[in-house]
């Protein structure tokens, strides 16, 4: 199939976070609007070596990468549909993340994501939220509001929605999961790969970066799996 413009949406794995460790840059957290020499070097290396770009390069297409570090499934799906309502693309890769991740908007307009299953306070620090008592609110949410509805019922509805949305739009697509969850994608769509990015690389014995993400050998192997699935679904 011919793909001139490919949209890839997901979290830090989609961006290629920690790939920069291969060129000796460690402990680099996401910094919005970081136009320093270091920030540009990190961004360039990630863009050149993440699986989104590798798949796009295979099809000689333009890659629109909407990955956001720590993004919840709600945010990933919103970013996908929001982009597609305003732009045309030839193929969509939706790379879903953790089921305990939730998206919030502060009264200032800053949008940020938290994973209710572990500490992610640095994410709302990066969103410049310093309100007194805000950390207590987040801890309250973690302690009392991470319920079956939030982590399962809501997630199942999100999985159903994005599958039906893409099918209804008639846009060729592939849905994957980068982080292990309680859900099997093939229960929602046949346009998927059931094994997650994490599990795939763990089973094949690849090593993680110090920052706990994956290095370029993992992105290359995953991109080949995605390409093979695209051919299986849509032909050559």
C-alpha positions in Angstrom: 0.0 0.0 0.0 1.1 3.6 -0.6 1.5 5.7 2.5 2.4 9.4 2.0 1.5 10.6 5.4 1.6 8.5 8.6 0.2 9.6 11.9 1.6 7.9 15.1 0.2 8.8 18.5 1.2 7.5 21.9 3.3 8.1 24.9 7.1 8.3 25.6 7.7 5.0 23.8 6.3 6.5 20.6 8.7 9.5 21.0 11.7 7.3 21.7 12.5 8.6 25.2 15.9 7.5 26.5 17.3 6.7 23.0 19.7 9.6 23.6 21.5 7.4 26.1 23.2 5.8 23.1 25.0 9.1 22.5 25.9 9.6 26.1 23.0 11.8 27.3 21.4 10.6 30.5 18.6 11.7 32.9 17.0 14.0 30.3 13.4 14.6 31.2 10.9 16.0 28.9 11.2 19.8 28.6 8.6 21.6 26.6 10.0 24.2 24.3 13.6 23.2 25.0 15.4 24.8 22.1 18.8 24.6 23.7 21.6 22.8 21.8 21.1 19.8 24.1 17.4 19.7 23.6 17.7 19.9 19.9 20.3 17.1 19.9 18.0 14.9 22.0 15.0 15.6 19.9 16.9 14.9 16.6 18.3 11.6 17.8 14.9 10.4 19.1 13.2 11.4 15.9 15.7 9.5 13.8 15.5 6.3 15.8 12.1 5.8 17.2 9.8 3.1 15.8 7.3 5.6 14.4 10.0 7.1 12.1 11.4 3.7 11.2 8.0 2.5 10.0 7.5 5.8 8.2 10.9 5.5 6.5 10.0 2.0 5.3 7.0 3.4 3.4 8.9 6.6 2.3 6.2 8.7 4.0 6.0 11.8 6.1 5.7 11.0 9.9 3.5 13.0 12.2 4.5 11.9 15.7 2.1 13.1 18.4 3.8 11.1 21.2 3.6 12.8 24.7 5.6 11.5 27.7 3.3 9.9 30.2 0.2 10.3 28.1 -2.9 8.4 29.2 -5.1 6.5 26.7 -7.7 9.2 27.0 -5.2 11.8 25.9 -3.8 9.5 23.1 -7.2 8.9 21.7 -8.3 12.5 22.0 -5.1 13.7 20.2 -5.7 11.1 17.4 -9.3 12.1 16.8 -8.6 15.8 17.1 -5.9 15.6 14.5 -7.9 13.5 12.1 -10.9 15.9 12.3 -8.6 18.6 10.9 -6.2 16.7 8.7 -6.0 13.9 6.2 -3.5 11.0 6.6 -3.0 7.7 4.8 -2.3 5.5 7.9 -2.7 5.8 11.6 -0.8 4.0 14.4 -2.4 4.3 17.8 0.1 3.2 20.5 -1.9 2.9 23.7 -0.4 3.2 27.2 -1.1 2.3 30.8 -4.6 1.8 32.2 -3.9 3.7 35.4 -2.9 6.9 33.7 -5.3 9.8 33.9 -5.4 13.2 32.2 -6.2 16.4 34.1 -6.5 20.0 33.1 -5.6 22.7 35.6 -7.6 25.9 35.8 -4.7 27.7 34.0 -5.3 25.5 31.0 -2.2 23.3 31.5 -3.0 19.6 30.6 -0.9 16.9 32.3 -1.1 13.2 32.9 -0.5 11.2 36.1 -0.1 7.5 36.6 -2.1 6.7 39.7 -0.1 3.5 40.2 3.3 5.2 40.9 4.9 8.5 41.5 4.7 11.0 38.6 4.8 14.3 40.4 7.5 15.6 38.0 4.9 15.7 35.3 2.8 18.3 37.0 5.9 20.1 38.1 6.7 20.4 34.3 3.2 21.7 33.8 4.1 24.5 36.2 1.4 23.7 38.7 2.6 24.9 42.2 -0.8 25.5 43.9 -0.7 24.9 47.7 -2.4 21.6 48.5 -2.3 20.3 44.9 -0.1 17.4 45.8 -2.6 16.5 48.6 -5.4 16.5 45.9 -3.3 14.1 43.7 -2.6 11.8 46.7 -6.3 11.8 47.6 -7.2 10.8 44.0 -4.6 8.0 44.1 -5.9 6.7 47.5 -9.6 7.0 46.9 -10.5 7.5 43.3 -8.5 4.8 41.4 -11.4 2.5 41.1 -12.5 -0.3 38.9 -14.4 2.2 36.8 -11.3 4.3 36.2 -8.9 1.5 35.4 -11.2 -0.9 33.6 -14.7 0.2 32.6 -13.4 3.6 31.3 -10.5 2.0 29.5 -12.7 -0.6 27.8 -14.9 2.2 26.6 -11.9 4.0 25.2 -10.6 0.9 23.4 -14.1 0.4 21.9 -14.3 4.0 20.9 -11.0 4.4 19.0 -11.5 1.1 17.2 -15.0 2.1 16.0 -14.0 5.6 15.2 -11.1 4.5 12.9 -13.2 1.8 11.3 -16.1 4.3 10.7 -13.7 6.8 9.1 -12.3 4.2 6.8 -8.7 5.1 7.6 -6.2 2.3 7.5 -4.9 1.8 11.0 -3.0 -0.4 13.5 -3.6 -0.3 17.2 -0.9 -1.5 19.6 -0.1 -1.3 23.3 3.3 -0.3 24.5 2.8 -1.0 28.2 1.3 -4.3 29.6 -2.4 -4.0 30.6 -5.2 -6.3 31.6 -6.7 -6.0 28.1 -6.3 -8.0 24.9 -6.5 -5.8 21.8 -8.0 -8.5 19.6 -11.1 -8.4 21.7 -11.8 -4.9 20.2 -10.3 -5.0 16.7 -8.4 -7.3 14.3 -6.2 -4.4 13.3 -3.9 -4.9 16.1 -0.9 -6.7 17.6 -1.7 -8.4 20.9 1.8 -8.5 22.4 2.9 -5.2 23.9 6.1 -3.3 23.1 7.4 -4.0 26.6 6.6 -7.7 26.5 7.9 -8.2 23.0 11.4 -6.8 23.9 11.5 -8.5 27.3 10.8 -11.9 25.8 13.5 -11.4 23.2 16.1 -10.5 25.9 16.8 -6.9 25.0 18.1 -4.5 27.5 16.4 -1.4 28.7 18.0 2.0 29.0 18.9 3.4 32.4 15.8 5.5 32.2 13.8 2.2 31.8 12.7 2.8 28.2 14.0 0.9 25.2 17.0 1.4 23.0 17.3 1.5 19.2 17.6 -2.3 18.7 14.2 -2.6 20.4 12.6 0.1 18.3 14.0 -1.4 15.1 12.7 -4.9 16.0 9.3 -3.5 16.9 9.1 -1.5 13.7 9.7 -4.6 11.7 6.8 -6.3 13.5 4.5 -3.4 12.8 5.5 -3.3 9.1 4.8 -7.0 8.8 1.4 -6.6 10.4 0.6 -3.7 8.1 1.4 -5.8 5.0 -0.7 -8.7 6.5 -3.7 -6.4 6.9 -3.4 -4.2 3.8 -1.1 -5.9 1.3 1.9 -4.6 -0.4 
